[in-house]
């Protein structure tokens, strides 16, 4: 397993330093590191120039984070790609050695995150099996997901027409349309900084609306069937929490069949 770490940065000097220090301190160092900077004006470029661990970097204007990520993909030489953007960092110095020491062939390998929010860190564990139910509302975290580069040949690069949900669109297309193979790792891989666009509360409604519009356009049958499933499941849960059901259960019904 050969690896390329891609770091995207725009005027986040302090976050960039934290990310670079995390990468440089890894016990395992046999990987490529690419930095894509959006022509920062806060001193980030000077930090990048001074860092000798970086294998390749560019600093130029782009149309957004997904455009920058696409540039990194096109430059990458590794078999697997890990996006560790400025402000995100690896959970400890041994994590890459742990992941890479195992033989991997899957298209997507994902672990777990520590979510860093207002000076508190909370563990977030992904389901060991990915389902449409999970992907309807959530997505995989880039800082804990190793993506085989050839998967981008099958799925395509990130859609730069979407400013917030293109990573989610990529994973949905990879899993549903391309039947990408997946492996779950129980380890926590990275610490995720919640300052990004997709983590801001004011963007939640826009994210949900964009996701629904995409599903209706690209996966209409799945979307409408899933909405029916959710409605039925909601009714069943209401029944199970009702006094009548609890009374019947007390009389000897052990399991509600559905």
C-alpha positions, 0 to 999 in steps of 0.5 A: 500500500503506497500512500499520498497525503493531500493537504488543502489550505487557504489562509489557515496558517495555524491550522496548517502548522498543526497538520504539518507537524502531525505528518512530520512526526509520524513514525512511518514516513514512506509516503508522499505529501502534497500541499495545495494552497489557494494563494494564501496571504497569511504567511502560509506559503512561507510555512510551506516553503520551509517544510522539507517533508512536503514532496510537492506543493502549489499555491494558486487561485482555485474555485473552492476546496473541491477544485483544490482537492482535484488538483491534489488527486491529479498530482498524486502518485500513491495507490491510496489517497488521504485528505488531511486538510489544514487544521486536521491532524493524525491522532498519534505518531503511530497511526499510519504505521498501524494502517499501512502494516496491513495488506489492503486491496479495497477501494475505500478503507475508513476508520474513526475520528476525534471531533475537535469542537471548541477545545473539546474532543469527542470520539466518533465511530462510524458503522462497521457496515455502510448502508444507504440508511447511513449515507442518506444523512451522513458521510465518511470523514476525509481525514479518516478515509483512505481512497484508492486513486483508481476509484476516481477513474471509475467515479470521477473527480469531485464535482466543483459545481457543488460547494459543500456536498461533493465529497458526499456525492462521491461516496454515494456514487462510489458505493451505489453506482460503482459498488466500491469495495470497503473495509472498516478499521476500528482505530481512530485515525485523525482529529477533525477540525469542525471549522469547515463549511460542512460543519457549520450549523447555518449550512445544515439546511442547504446541505440537506436540500442539496442532498435531496435534490441530488438523490431525486435526480440521480437515484429517484427510485431509491430515494422514494422507496427509502422515504416510504421506508422511513415513514413506515419505520416511524409509524412502527416506532410510534406503535412500539412506544404506545401504551397499547403495545406496552400493555400487550407486551406485558400480557406476553407478547415478546417480540413485535414482528415487522 
